[in-house]
């Protein structure tokens, strides 16, 4: 398994962690929380020699979704978000794009995940664990 953390500067002047998880044998990858620099993320994917399968959003805040639309356009990877967060993805007040003066998100998730769903990146399996909090009192992680 390959795990890379990329620190990406946000419009707030601080860094957000974006992660790339990849299977070394199948050369498939998942980007978790594509903060705001699609070129930096694409460069790392190229360096690793992997194809992006999923763009996974832990929650809908703008500092975690800044490169979402461009990554989707450039890779055609599937966007995944928890069912309870999907309704907030286009809500500029909850996703904070209006507060930050950013263009609102105009794309929908390809799939909504739920508690105990399994995601596969090559031979790596992730299980969704629902942990409410942070946005709209709901948040989740994968492990």
N, CA, C and O atoms as a GROMACS GRO file, in nm:
protein
  572
    1UNK      N    1   0.084  -0.118   0.000
    1UNK     CA    2   0.000   0.000   0.000
    1UNK      C    3   0.089   0.124   0.000
    1UNK      O    4   0.191   0.130   0.068
    2UNK      N    5   0.046   0.222  -0.078
    2UNK     CA    6   0.112   0.353  -0.082
    2UNK      C    7   0.020   0.452  -0.012
    2UNK      O    8  -0.100   0.457  -0.040
    3UNK      N    9   0.075   0.532   0.078
    3UNK     CA   10   0.000   0.637   0.145
    3UNK      C   11   0.082   0.765   0.140
    3UNK      O   12   0.194   0.769   0.192
    4UNK      N   13   0.028   0.868   0.078
    4UNK     CA   14   0.096   0.997   0.067
    4UNK      C   15   0.007   1.106   0.124
    4UNK      O   16  -0.114   1.109   0.097
    5UNK      N   17   0.066   1.194   0.202
    5UNK     CA   18  -0.005   1.312   0.252
    5UNK      C   19   0.049   1.433   0.177
    5UNK      O   20   0.170   1.452   0.166
    6UNK      N   21  -0.043   1.513   0.127
    6UNK     CA   22  -0.006   1.637   0.059
    6UNK      C   23  -0.068   1.751   0.139
    6UNK      O   24  -0.189   1.753   0.161
    7UNK      N   25   0.014   1.844   0.181
    7UNK     CA   26  -0.038   1.962   0.250
    7UNK      C   27  -0.069   2.067   0.144
    7UNK      O   28   0.018   2.109   0.069
    8UNK      N   29  -0.195   2.109   0.139
    8UNK     CA   30  -0.239   2.203   0.036
    8UNK      C   31  -0.288   2.331   0.103
    8UNK      O   32  -0.374   2.328   0.190
    9UNK      N   33  -0.232   2.442   0.060
    9UNK     CA   34  -0.273   2.572   0.114
    9UNK      C   35  -0.416   2.603   0.071
    9UNK      O   36  -0.456   2.575  -0.042
   10UNK      N   37  -0.492   2.659   0.163
   10UNK     CA   38  -0.631   2.694   0.134
   10UNK      C   39  -0.645   2.846   0.128
   10UNK      O   40  -0.551   2.920   0.156
   11UNK      N   41  -0.765   2.890   0.092
   11UNK     CA   42  -0.792   3.034   0.086
   11UNK      C   43  -0.788   3.098   0.224
   11UNK      O   44  -0.781   3.220   0.236
   12UNK      N   45  -0.794   3.016   0.328
   12UNK     CA   46  -0.788   3.067   0.465
   12UNK      C   47  -0.645   3.095   0.509
   12UNK      O   48  -0.622   3.152   0.616
   13UNK      N   49  -0.547   3.055   0.426
   13UNK     CA   50  -0.407   3.077   0.459
   13UNK      C   51  -0.346   2.966   0.542
   13UNK      O   52  -0.231   2.978   0.585
   14UNK      N   53  -0.419   2.860   0.564
   14UNK     CA   54  -0.363   2.746   0.636
   14UNK      C   55  -0.363   2.625   0.543
   14UNK      O   56  -0.416   2.631   0.432
   15UNK      N   57  -0.302   2.517   0.588
   15UNK     CA   58  -0.292   2.398   0.503
   15UNK      C   59  -0.397   2.295   0.544
   15UNK      O   60  -0.429   2.279   0.661
   16UNK      N   61  -0.448   2.226   0.444
   16UNK     CA   62  -0.539   2.113   0.466
   16UNK      C   63  -0.467   1.988   0.417
   16UNK      O   64  -0.399   1.991   0.315
   17UNK      N   65  -0.484   1.880   0.489
   17UNK     CA   66  -0.424   1.754   0.447
   17UNK      C   67  -0.512   1.686   0.343
   17UNK      O   68  -0.633   1.670   0.361
   18UNK      N   69  -0.448   1.647   0.236
   18UNK     CA   70  -0.509   1.568   0.131
   18UNK      C   71  -0.429   1.438   0.126
   18UNK      O   72  -0.306   1.441   0.135
   19UNK      N   73  -0.497   1.327   0.112
   19UNK     CA   74  -0.427   1.198   0.113
   19UNK      C   75  -0.448   1.125  -0.018
   19UNK      O   76  -0.554   1.134  -0.080
   20UNK      N   77  -0.346   1.052  -0.058
   20UNK     CA   78  -0.356   0.960  -0.170
   20UNK      C   79  -0.324   0.821  -0.117
   20UNK      O   80  -0.218   0.799  -0.058
   21UNK      N   81  -0.416   0.728  -0.138
   21UNK     CA   82  -0.395   0.589  -0.102
   21UNK      C   83  -0.396   0.511  -0.232
   21UNK      O   84  -0.485   0.528  -0.315
   22UNK      N   85  -0.296   0.424  -0.249
   22UNK     CA   86  -0.288   0.350  -0.375
   22UNK      C   87  -0.245   0.207  -0.351
   22UNK      O   88  -0.172   0.176  -0.257
   23UNK      N   89  -0.290   0.121  -0.438
   23UNK     CA   90  -0.249  -0.018  -0.438
   23UNK      C   91  -0.130  -0.032  -0.533
   23UNK      O   92  -0.139   0.005  -0.650
   24UNK      N   93  -0.020  -0.085  -0.482
   24UNK     CA   94   0.102  -0.094  -0.562
   24UNK      C   95   0.092  -0.193  -0.677
   24UNK      O   96   0.156  -0.174  -0.781
   25UNK      N   97   0.012  -0.298  -0.661
   25UNK     CA   98   0.006  -0.400  -0.766
   25UNK      C   99  -0.095  -0.364  -0.875
   25UNK      O  100  -0.066  -0.380  -0.994
   26UNK      N  101  -0.213  -0.317  -0.836
   26UNK     CA  102  -0.317  -0.283  -0.933
   26UNK      C  103  -0.302  -0.142  -0.988
   26UNK      O  104  -0.363  -0.108  -1.090
   27UNK      N  105  -0.220  -0.058  -0.921
   27UNK     CA  106  -0.194   0.080  -0.962
   27UNK      C  107  -0.321   0.166  -0.962
   27UNK      O  108  -0.336   0.255  -1.045
   28UNK      N  109  -0.412   0.137  -0.869
   28UNK     CA  110  -0.533   0.216  -0.852
   28UNK      C  111  -0.517   0.304  -0.729
   28UNK      O  112  -0.446   0.268  -0.634
   29UNK      N  113  -0.583   0.421  -0.730
   29UNK     CA  114  -0.569   0.515  -0.618
   29UNK      C  115  -0.702   0.579  -0.581
   29UNK      O  116  -0.798   0.580  -0.657
   30UNK      N  117  -0.701   0.632  -0.458
   30UNK     CA  118  -0.812   0.711  -0.407
   30UNK      C  119  -0.752   0.838  -0.348
   30UNK      O  120  -0.655   0.832  -0.271
   31UNK      N  121  -0.809   0.953  -0.382
   31UNK     CA  122  -0.770   1.080  -0.321
   31UNK      C  123  -0.875   1.111  -0.215
   31UNK      O  124  -0.995   1.107  -0.243
   32UNK      N  125  -0.829   1.142  -0.095
   32UNK     CA  126  -0.919   1.175   0.015
   32UNK      C  127  -0.905   1.324   0.043
   32UNK      O  128  -0.797   1.374   0.073
   33UNK      N  129  -1.017   1.395   0.033
   33UNK     CA  130  -1.025   1.539   0.058
   33UNK      C  131  -0.931   1.622  -0.032
   33UNK      O  132  -0.828   1.670   0.013
   34UNK      N  133  -0.968   1.637  -0.160
   34UNK     CA  134  -0.884   1.711  -0.255
   34UNK      C  135  -0.893   1.862  -0.234
   34UNK      O  136  -0.962   1.932  -0.307
   35UNK      N  137  -0.822   1.908  -0.136
   35UNK     CA  138  -0.829   2.047  -0.087
   35UNK      C  139  -0.843   2.150  -0.199
   35UNK      O  140  -0.955   2.190  -0.229
   36UNK      N  141  -0.736   2.195  -0.262
   36UNK     CA  142  -0.753   2.302  -0.358
   36UNK      C  143  -0.651   2.312  -0.468
   36UNK      O  144  -0.656   2.409  -0.545
   37UNK      N  145  -0.561   2.219  -0.482
   37UNK     CA  146  -0.456   2.231  -0.583
   37UNK      C  147  -0.454   2.104  -0.669
   37UNK      O  148  -0.378   2.011  -0.642
   38UNK      N  149  -0.538   2.102  -0.771
   38UNK     CA  150  -0.549   1.985  -0.857
   38UNK      C  151  -0.417   1.950  -0.924
   38UNK      O  152  -0.385   1.833  -0.941
   39UNK      N  153  -0.338   2.051  -0.963
   39UNK     CA  154  -0.210   2.024  -1.028
   39UNK      C  155  -0.114   1.949  -0.936
   39UNK      O  156  -0.045   1.857  -0.980
   40UNK      N  157  -0.110   1.989  -0.811
   40UNK     CA  158  -0.023   1.923  -0.714
   40UNK      C  159  -0.066   1.777  -0.693
   40UNK      O  160   0.019   1.688  -0.684
   41UNK      N  161  -0.196   1.754  -0.686
   41UNK     CA  162  -0.248   1.618  -0.669
   41UNK      C  163  -0.219   1.534  -0.793
   41UNK      O  164  -0.174   1.420  -0.782
   42UNK      N  165  -0.245   1.591  -0.911
   42UNK     CA  166  -0.218   1.518  -1.036
   42UNK      C  167  -0.070   1.486  -1.051
   42UNK      O  168  -0.035   1.378  -1.098
   43UNK      N  169   0.016   1.579  -1.012
   43UNK     CA  170   0.161   1.555  -1.018
   43UNK      C  171   0.200   1.435  -0.932
   43UNK      O  172   0.279   1.351  -0.975
   44UNK      N  173   0.143   1.425  -0.811
   44UNK     CA  174   0.175   1.311  -0.724
   44UNK      C  175   0.119   1.181  -0.782
   44UNK      O  176   0.186   1.078  -0.775
   45UNK      N  177   0.001   1.185  -0.839
   45UNK     CA  178  -0.054   1.065  -0.904
   45UNK      C  179   0.037   1.019  -1.017
   45UNK      O  180   0.060   0.899  -1.034
   46UNK      N  181   0.088   1.114  -1.096
   46UNK     CA  182   0.180   1.081  -1.205
   46UNK      C  183   0.311   1.024  -1.153
   46UNK      O  184   0.362   0.926  -1.208
   47UNK      N  185   0.365   1.084  -1.048
   47UNK     CA  186   0.489   1.034  -0.988
   47UNK      C  187   0.471   0.890  -0.940
   47UNK      O  188   0.560   0.806  -0.958
   48UNK      N  189   0.356   0.862  -0.878
   48UNK     CA  190   0.329   0.728  -0.828
   48UNK      C  191   0.291   0.630  -0.939
   48UNK      O  192   0.296   0.508  -0.920
   49UNK      N  193   0.254   0.683  -1.055
   49UNK     CA  194   0.216   0.598  -1.168
   49UNK      C  195   0.087   0.522  -1.143
   49UNK      O  196   0.076   0.404  -1.175
   50UNK      N  197  -0.012   0.592  -1.085
   50UNK     CA  198  -0.139   0.528  -1.051
   50UNK      C  199  -0.256   0.599  -1.119
   50UNK      O  200  -0.247   0.717  -1.155
   51UNK      N  201  -0.364   0.525  -1.135
   51UNK     CA  202  -0.487   0.579  -1.195
   51UNK      C  203  -0.586   0.607  -1.083
   51UNK      O  204  -0.608   0.522  -0.996
   52UNK      N  205  -0.646   0.724  -1.085
   52UNK     CA  206  -0.740   0.763  -0.981
   52UNK      C  207  -0.875   0.696  -1.004
   52UNK      O  208  -0.938   0.715  -1.108
   53UNK      N  209  -0.919   0.618  -0.907
   53UNK     CA  210  -1.046   0.548  -0.912
   53UNK      C  211  -1.155   0.625  -0.837
   53UNK      O  212  -1.267   0.640  -0.886
   54UNK      N  213  -1.121   0.675  -0.716
   54UNK     CA  214  -1.218   0.744  -0.631
   54UNK      C  215  -1.164   0.877  -0.580
   54UNK      O  216  -1.044   0.891  -0.554
   55UNK      N  217  -1.254   0.972  -0.567
   55UNK     CA  218  -1.230   1.096  -0.494
   55UNK      C  219  -1.324   1.088  -0.375
   55UNK      O  220  -1.446   1.094  -0.391
   56UNK      N  221  -1.267   1.076  -0.257
   56UNK     CA  222  -1.345   1.048  -0.136
   56UNK      C  223  -1.349   1.173  -0.049
   56UNK      O  224  -1.244   1.226  -0.012
   57UNK      N  225  -1.468   1.218  -0.016
   57UNK     CA  226  -1.484   1.337   0.067
   57UNK      C  227  -1.526   1.297   0.208
   57UNK      O  228  -1.631   1.235   0.226
   58UNK      N  229  -1.445   1.332   0.308
   58UNK     CA  230  -1.483   1.302   0.445
   58UNK      C  231  -1.596   1.391   0.491
   58UNK      O  232  -1.677   1.352   0.575
   59UNK      N  233  -1.602   1.512   0.435
   59UNK     CA  234  -1.712   1.603   0.458
   59UNK      C  235  -1.708   1.710   0.350
   59UNK      O  236  -1.616   1.714   0.269
   60UNK      N  237  -1.809   1.797   0.349
   60UNK     CA  238  -1.830   1.885   0.234
   60UNK      C  239  -1.766   2.023   0.245
   60UNK      O  240  -1.786   2.105   0.155
   61UNK      N  241  -1.692   2.054   0.351
   61UNK     CA  242  -1.636   2.189   0.365
   61UNK      C  243  -1.542   2.224   0.249
   61UNK      O  244  -1.468   2.139   0.199
   62UNK      N  245  -1.547   2.350   0.209
   62UNK     CA  246  -1.474   2.398   0.092
   62UNK      C  247  -1.323   2.376   0.101
   62UNK      O  248  -1.258   2.357  -0.002
   63UNK      N  249  -1.266   2.378   0.222
   63UNK     CA  250  -1.123   2.356   0.233
   63UNK      C  251  -1.085   2.210   0.210
   63UNK      O  252  -0.966   2.176   0.210
   64UNK      N  253  -1.183   2.124   0.192
   64UNK     CA  254  -1.159   1.984   0.160
   64UNK      C  255  -1.205   1.947   0.020
   64UNK      O  256  -1.184   1.834  -0.024
   65UNK      N  257  -1.268   2.041  -0.050
   65UNK     CA  258  -1.326   2.010  -0.181
   65UNK      C  259  -1.279   2.102  -0.292
   65UNK      O  260  -1.331   2.095  -0.404
   66UNK      N  261  -1.182   2.188  -0.266
   66UNK     CA  262  -1.142   2.291  -0.362
   66UNK      C  263  -1.101   2.240  -0.500
   66UNK      O  264  -1.122   2.310  -0.599
   67UNK      N  265  -1.043   2.120  -0.507
   67UNK     CA  266  -0.999   2.066  -0.636
   67UNK      C  267  -1.093   1.959  -0.689
   67UNK      O  268  -1.062   1.890  -0.786
   68UNK      N  269  -1.208   1.945  -0.624
   68UNK     CA  270  -1.300   1.837  -0.659
   68UNK      C  271  -1.342   1.837  -0.806
   68UNK      O  272  -1.326   1.736  -0.875
   69UNK      N  273  -1.395   1.948  -0.852
   69UNK     CA  274  -1.447   1.952  -0.989
   69UNK      C  275  -1.337   1.935  -1.093
   69UNK      O  276  -1.357   1.866  -1.194
   70UNK      N  277  -1.222   1.996  -1.070
   70UNK     CA  278  -1.113   1.982  -1.168
   70UNK      C  279  -1.058   1.839  -1.170
   70UNK      O  280  -1.029   1.786  -1.278
   71UNK      N  281  -1.043   1.777  -1.053
   71UNK     CA  282  -0.996   1.637  -1.051
   71UNK      C  283  -1.095   1.545  -1.122
   71UNK      O  284  -1.055   1.456  -1.197
   72UNK      N  285  -1.223   1.567  -1.097
   72UNK     CA  286  -1.325   1.486  -1.164
   72UNK      C  287  -1.316   1.502  -1.316
   72UNK      O  288  -1.321   1.405  -1.391
   73UNK      N  289  -1.302   1.627  -1.360
   73UNK     CA  290  -1.293   1.654  -1.502
   73UNK      C  291  -1.168   1.591  -1.566
   73UNK      O  292  -1.175   1.537  -1.676
   74UNK      N  293  -1.057   1.598  -1.496
   74UNK     CA  294  -0.930   1.548  -1.551
   74UNK      C  295  -0.914   1.396  -1.544
   74UNK      O  296  -0.841   1.338  -1.624
   75UNK      N  297  -0.982   1.331  -1.449
   75UNK     CA  298  -0.960   1.187  -1.429
   75UNK      C  299  -1.084   1.101  -1.448
   75UNK      O  300  -1.073   0.980  -1.470
   76UNK      N  301  -1.201   1.161  -1.441
   76UNK     CA  302  -1.328   1.090  -1.444
   76UNK      C  303  -1.342   0.989  -1.329
   76UNK      O  304  -1.416   0.891  -1.340
   77UNK      N  305  -1.269   1.012  -1.219
   77UNK     CA  306  -1.282   0.928  -1.101
   77UNK      C  307  -1.419   0.948  -1.039
   77UNK      O  308  -1.481   1.053  -1.057
   78UNK      N  309  -1.467   0.849  -0.968
   78UNK     CA  310  -1.597   0.857  -0.903
   78UNK      C  311  -1.586   0.933  -0.771
   78UNK      O  312  -1.496   0.908  -0.690
   79UNK      N  313  -1.677   1.027  -0.751
   79UNK     CA  314  -1.683   1.104  -0.626
   79UNK      C  315  -1.770   1.030  -0.527
   79UNK      O  316  -1.884   0.994  -0.557
   80UNK      N  317  -1.715   1.007  -0.407
   80UNK     CA  318  -1.786   0.937  -0.301
   80UNK      C  319  -1.800   1.029  -0.180
   80UNK      O  320  -1.707   1.101  -0.144
   81UNK      N  321  -1.916   1.026  -0.118
   81UNK     CA  322  -1.942   1.102   0.004
   81UNK      C  323  -2.049   1.030   0.083
   81UNK      O  324  -2.132   0.959   0.027
   82UNK      N  325  -2.046   1.047   0.215
   82UNK     CA  326  -2.147   0.982   0.297
   82UNK      C  327  -2.286   1.037   0.264
   82UNK      O  328  -2.301   1.155   0.230
   83UNK      N  329  -2.383   0.954   0.273
   83UNK     CA  330  -2.522   0.989   0.240
   83UNK      C  331  -2.565   1.117   0.312
   83UNK      O  332  -2.630   1.203   0.251
   84UNK      N  333  -2.531   1.132   0.440
   84UNK     CA  334  -2.574   1.248   0.517
   84UNK      C  335  -2.500   1.376   0.479
   84UNK      O  336  -2.548   1.485   0.508
   85UNK      N  337  -2.385   1.364   0.416
   85UNK     CA  338  -2.310   1.482   0.371
   85UNK      C  339  -2.347   1.522   0.229
   85UNK      O  340  -2.330   1.638   0.191
   86UNK      N  341  -2.398   1.429   0.150
   86UNK     CA  342  -2.425   1.457   0.009
   86UNK      C  343  -2.524   1.571  -0.009
   86UNK      O  344  -2.513   1.649  -0.104
   87UNK      N  345  -2.620   1.581   0.081
   87UNK     CA  346  -2.719   1.688   0.069
   87UNK      C  347  -2.658   1.825   0.092
   87UNK      O  348  -2.715   1.926   0.050
   88UNK      N  349  -2.543   1.831   0.158
   88UNK     CA  350  -2.477   1.959   0.187
   88UNK      C  351  -2.373   1.999   0.083
   88UNK      O  352  -2.323   2.112   0.087
   89UNK      N  353  -2.340   1.910  -0.007
   89UNK     CA  354  -2.232   1.936  -0.102
   89UNK      C  355  -2.256   2.063  -0.183
   89UNK      O  356  -2.161   2.137  -0.209
   90UNK      N  357  -2.379   2.089  -0.224
   90UNK     CA  358  -2.412   2.208  -0.304
   90UNK      C  359  -2.467   2.323  -0.220
   90UNK      O  360  -2.502   2.427  -0.275
   91UNK      N  361  -2.477   2.305  -0.088
   91UNK     CA  362  -2.530   2.409  -0.001
   91UNK      C  363  -2.415   2.502   0.041
   91UNK      O  364  -2.333   2.466   0.126
   92UNK      N  365  -2.411   2.620  -0.019
   92UNK     CA  366  -2.298   2.711   0.001
   92UNK      C  367  -2.284   2.760   0.145
   92UNK      O  368  -2.174   2.798   0.187
   93UNK      N  369  -2.391   2.761   0.220
   93UNK     CA  370  -2.381   2.804   0.360
   93UNK      C  371  -2.320   2.696   0.447
   93UNK      O  372  -2.246   2.727   0.540
   94UNK      N  373  -2.348   2.570   0.418
   94UNK     CA  374  -2.292   2.461   0.497
   94UNK      C  375  -2.152   2.424   0.447
   94UNK      O  376  -2.064   2.396   0.529
   95UNK      N  377  -2.130   2.424   0.315
   95UNK     CA  378  -1.998   2.386   0.265
   95UNK      C  379  -1.898   2.502   0.272
   95UNK      O  380  -1.780   2.484   0.243
   96UNK      N  381  -1.946   2.619   0.310
   96UNK     CA  382  -1.865   2.739   0.339
   96UNK      C  383  -1.810   2.809   0.215
   96UNK      O  384  -1.728   2.900   0.230
   97UNK      N  385  -1.850   2.772   0.097
   97UNK     CA  386  -1.801   2.842  -0.022
   97UNK      C  387  -1.846   2.987  -0.022
   97UNK      O  388  -1.770   3.074  -0.065
   98UNK      N  389  -1.967   3.015   0.024
   98UNK     CA  390  -2.014   3.154   0.027
   98UNK      C  391  -1.935   3.237   0.127
   98UNK      O  392  -1.903   3.353   0.100
   99UNK      N  393  -1.902   3.180   0.241
   99UNK     CA  394  -1.824   3.250   0.343
   99UNK      C  395  -1.683   3.282   0.295
   99UNK      O  396  -1.628   3.387   0.328
  100UNK      N  397  -1.625   3.191   0.217
  100UNK     CA  398  -1.488   3.207   0.170
  100UNK      C  399  -1.478   3.280   0.037
  100UNK      O  400  -1.368   3.301  -0.014
  101UNK      N  401  -1.592   3.318  -0.020
  101UNK     CA  402  -1.591   3.388  -0.148
  101UNK      C  403  -1.552   3.299  -0.264
  101UNK      O  404  -1.501   3.347  -0.365
  102UNK      N  405  -1.576   3.169  -0.251
  102UNK     CA  406  -1.542   3.073  -0.356
  102UNK      C  407  -1.665   3.043  -0.440
  102UNK      O  408  -1.778   3.065  -0.398
  103UNK      N  409  -1.640   2.992  -0.561
  103UNK     CA  410  -1.748   2.948  -0.648
  103UNK      C  411  -1.813   2.826  -0.582
  103UNK      O  412  -1.744   2.736  -0.534
  104UNK      N  413  -1.946   2.824  -0.580
  104UNK     CA  414  -2.014   2.712  -0.518
  104UNK      C  415  -1.991   2.583  -0.598
  104UNK      O  416  -1.971   2.587  -0.720
  105UNK      N  417  -1.993   2.473  -0.530
  105UNK     CA  418  -1.975   2.342  -0.593
  105UNK      C  419  -2.096   2.315  -0.682
  105UNK      O  420  -2.211   2.330  -0.639
  106UNK      N  421  -2.071   2.275  -0.805
  106UNK     CA  422  -2.179   2.250  -0.901
  106UNK      C  423  -2.176   2.107  -0.953
  106UNK      O  424  -2.218   2.080  -1.066
  107UNK      N  425  -2.128   2.017  -0.870
  107UNK     CA  426  -2.117   1.878  -0.912
  107UNK      C  427  -2.176   1.792  -0.801
  107UNK      O  428  -2.169   1.826  -0.683
  108UNK      N  429  -2.235   1.680  -0.839
  108UNK     CA  430  -2.291   1.587  -0.742
  108UNK      C  431  -2.196   1.469  -0.724
  108UNK      O  432  -2.112   1.441  -0.810
  109UNK      N  433  -2.211   1.402  -0.612
  109UNK     CA  434  -2.136   1.278  -0.590
  109UNK      C  435  -2.187   1.171  -0.685
  109UNK      O  436  -2.305   1.170  -0.721
  110UNK      N  437  -2.097   1.082  -0.726
  110UNK     CA  438  -2.137   0.969  -0.809
  110UNK      C  439  -2.204   0.861  -0.725
  110UNK      O  440  -2.295   0.792  -0.771
  111UNK      N  441  -2.157   0.848  -0.601
  111UNK     CA  442  -2.214   0.748  -0.509
  111UNK      C  443  -2.214   0.802  -0.368
  111UNK      O  444  -2.128   0.882  -0.328
  112UNK      N  445  -2.312   0.757  -0.293
  112UNK     CA  446  -2.321   0.790  -0.152
  112UNK      C  447  -2.290   0.663  -0.073
  112UNK      O  448  -2.341   0.556  -0.103
  113UNK      N  449  -2.205   0.678   0.028
  113UNK     CA  450  -2.166   0.562   0.107
  113UNK      C  451  -2.238   0.565   0.240
  113UNK      O  452  -2.284   0.670   0.286
  114UNK      N  453  -2.247   0.448   0.302
  114UNK     CA  454  -2.314   0.431   0.430
  114UNK      C  455  -2.223   0.354   0.524
  114UNK      O  456  -2.122   0.297   0.484
  115UNK      N  457  -2.262   0.354   0.651
  115UNK     CA  458  -2.193   0.277   0.754
  115UNK      C  459  -2.170   0.133   0.706
  115UNK      O  460  -2.261   0.070   0.652
  116UNK      N  461  -2.050   0.084   0.726
  116UNK     CA  462  -2.009  -0.054   0.693
  116UNK      C  463  -1.994  -0.084   0.545
  116UNK      O  464  -1.964  -0.197   0.509
  117UNK      N  465  -2.014   0.015   0.457
  117UNK     CA  466  -1.985  -0.009   0.315
  117UNK      C  467  -1.837  -0.042   0.300
  117UNK      O  468  -1.754   0.006   0.377
  118UNK      N  469  -1.806  -0.123   0.200
  118UNK     CA  470  -1.667  -0.159   0.171
  118UNK      C  471  -1.626  -0.095   0.039
  118UNK      O  472  -1.698  -0.102  -0.060
  119UNK      N  473  -1.509  -0.033   0.040
  119UNK     CA  474  -1.452   0.027  -0.081
  119UNK      C  475  -1.324  -0.048  -0.115
  119UNK      O  476  -1.249  -0.088  -0.026
  120UNK      N  477  -1.301  -0.068  -0.244
  120UNK     CA  478  -1.182  -0.141  -0.287
  120UNK      C  479  -1.098  -0.056  -0.382
  120UNK      O  480  -1.148  -0.003  -0.481
  121UNK      N  481  -0.972  -0.045  -0.348
  121UNK     CA  482  -0.872   0.018  -0.434
  121UNK      C  483  -0.772  -0.093  -0.464
  121UNK      O  484  -0.687  -0.125  -0.381
  122UNK      N  485  -0.782  -0.152  -0.582
  122UNK     CA  486  -0.699  -0.269  -0.610
  122UNK      C  487  -0.730  -0.376  -0.506
  122UNK      O  488  -0.844  -0.418  -0.491
  123UNK      N  489  -0.625  -0.421  -0.436
  123UNK     CA  490  -0.641  -0.526  -0.335
  123UNK      C  491  -0.661  -0.470  -0.194
  123UNK      O  492  -0.665  -0.548  -0.098
  124UNK      N  493  -0.674  -0.341  -0.179
  124UNK     CA  494  -0.694  -0.279  -0.048
  124UNK      C  495  -0.843  -0.260  -0.024
  124UNK      O  496  -0.916  -0.212  -0.111
  125UNK      N  497  -0.887  -0.298   0.095
  125UNK     CA  498  -1.028  -0.283   0.131
  125UNK      C  499  -1.042  -0.183   0.246
  125UNK      O  500  -0.969  -0.189   0.344
  126UNK      N  501  -1.137  -0.091   0.231
  126UNK     CA  502  -1.168   0.008   0.333
  126UNK      C  503  -1.312  -0.013   0.378
  126UNK      O  504  -1.400  -0.046   0.298
  127UNK      N  505  -1.335   0.007   0.507
  127UNK     CA  506  -1.469  -0.004   0.562
  127UNK      C  507  -1.511   0.134   0.613
  127UNK      O  508  -1.436   0.198   0.687
  128UNK      N  509  -1.628   0.180   0.573
  128UNK     CA  510  -1.679   0.309   0.615
  128UNK      C  511  -1.731   0.299   0.759
  128UNK      O  512  -1.810   0.210   0.792
  129UNK      N  513  -1.684   0.390   0.842
  129UNK     CA  514  -1.730   0.399   0.981
  129UNK      C  515  -1.792   0.536   0.999
  129UNK      O  516  -1.725   0.639   0.984
  130UNK      N  517  -1.919   0.538   1.031
  130UNK     CA  518  -1.993   0.662   1.048
  130UNK      C  519  -1.963   0.722   1.185
  130UNK      O  520  -1.984   0.657   1.288
  131UNK      N  521  -1.912   0.846   1.186
  131UNK     CA  522  -1.882   0.916   1.311
  131UNK      C  523  -1.936   1.058   1.301
  131UNK      O  524  -1.869   1.145   1.245
  132UNK      N  525  -2.055   1.084   1.352
  132UNK     CA  526  -2.119   1.216   1.340
  132UNK      C  527  -2.034   1.327   1.400
  132UNK      O  528  -1.962   1.307   1.498
  133UNK      N  529  -2.045   1.445   1.340
  133UNK     CA  530  -1.978   1.564   1.392
  133UNK      C  531  -1.933   1.658   1.282
  133UNK      O  532  -1.948   1.625   1.164
  134UNK      N  533  -1.880   1.771   1.316
  134UNK     CA  534  -1.814   1.868   1.231
  134UNK      C  535  -1.906   1.944   1.135
  134UNK      O  536  -1.913   2.067   1.144
  135UNK      N  537  -1.976   1.878   1.043
  135UNK     CA  538  -2.069   1.948   0.955
  135UNK      C  539  -2.207   1.887   0.976
  135UNK      O  540  -2.226   1.766   0.966
  136UNK      N  541  -2.300   1.973   1.004
  136UNK     CA  542  -2.438   1.928   1.024
  136UNK      C  543  -2.446   1.815   1.126
  136UNK      O  544  -2.532   1.727   1.116
  137UNK      N  545  -2.356   1.818   1.224
  137UNK     CA  546  -2.348   1.721   1.333
  137UNK      C  547  -2.321   1.580   1.283
  137UNK      O  548  -2.349   1.483   1.354
  138UNK      N  549  -2.266   1.564   1.163
  138UNK     CA  550  -2.237   1.432   1.112
  138UNK      C  551  -2.102   1.432   1.042
  138UNK      O  552  -2.068   1.528   0.971
  139UNK      N  553  -2.025   1.328   1.061
  139UNK     CA  554  -1.897   1.311   0.994
  139UNK      C  555  -1.865   1.163   0.990
  139UNK      O  556  -1.919   1.087   1.070
  140UNK      N  557  -1.779   1.121   0.899
  140UNK     CA  558  -1.743   0.980   0.892
  140UNK      C  559  -1.599   0.966   0.846
  140UNK      O  560  -1.541   1.056   0.787
  141UNK      N  561  -1.544   0.853   0.875
  141UNK     CA  562  -1.407   0.819   0.833
  141UNK      C  563  -1.410   0.685   0.764
  141UNK      O  564  -1.512   0.616   0.765
  142UNK      N  565  -1.300   0.650   0.704
  142UNK     CA  566  -1.284   0.515   0.650
  142UNK      C  567  -1.163   0.454   0.715
  142UNK      O  568  -1.073   0.526   0.758
  143UNK      N  569  -1.158   0.324   0.723
  143UNK     CA  570  -1.040   0.259   0.778
  143UNK      C  571  -1.012   0.132   0.701
  143UNK      O  572  -0.916   0.061   0.732
   0.00000   0.00000   0.00000
